[in-house]
Amino acid sequence: DEVHMRLTDVMRNDFSAKQIAIHQIQPGKNRISVSMVDGVPQAPAPWCSSDVAECAQHCRAVRTGRVVNGLRDPHICRGFSDELRQQGLHYLCLPVLQTGGSGAVVQLLTDEHGIPALASERPLIESYLREASPVLQAKQLMADLRENSLRCGMTGLHNRRFLEEYSESLVAQMQRRDAPMSLVMLDLDYFKQVNDTYGHDVGDQVLKDLAKILKSSVRTSDFVIRYGGEEFLLVLLDAPREAAAQVAEKIRASVEAHTFKTSGGTLKKTISAGVAEFPRDGEAFWQTLK
């Protein structure tokens, strides 16, 4: 976000773009997401069709790795918004090339009056983005490494280190809003027997299936954390203890009803859960968790 904000400031202050959007390509997922619009992170930018968001290859700049110049011919890219074309807006989409292809796309919009200036500035903008590309790639790599260090590699869930780093922020957020936050600790019953009887491969698959059940049982604003071994923690925001208990019971019933598949057949498991609310059950986050 820091680098994208700097890019936005340069495009806004040193060049003639009226509006600026930065699109980030998600490595390995063939998806493109809006990173920043006019300096606002993750703001909606309905400048391209929904097909572009679903598949990065629908973006002409990503697919070709070349600048898409819609200043003179706004119909050159079919992904650009018909509504904006009718409003007389034109675009210049510049891919930021990194190892393996486009890492991002900088999209500049202008009206008819701004076309000459933006067209003349195009070589300078391209040169600036070439210089910025290694910085963007290094920052993205650092962000990816950090994100990986805060997640369990097997289940994809956040890990205990994530909780240690962000618990104070979560507490501050709830205190500012004077809202409750509930914690649900879950433990898979007799999990050691699974590893001893079926092997660790089956045990790993059971944990992966359980992670999917947990993620599907909470809201996107909540956090599912692999606390350690077969222990999992839910951090439920804006949720009193009573509501958290209902979520815990829903998960307990879902796990009991689920059939875990193994190489030798199927397996049934149960889970136990405990619930506490901050700050109702503890003055500090870790005291509530304990």
Helices and strands as residue ranges (DSSP letters): H 2-14, E 19-26, E 31-37, E 40-41, H 50-54, G 56-58, H 60-64, E 68-69, H 82-86, E 90-98, E 101-110, G 112-114, H 115-149, E 158-159, H 160-177, E 181-188, H 191-198, H 200-216, E 223-228, E 231-237, H 241-257, E 260-262, E 265-267, E 271-278, H 285-289
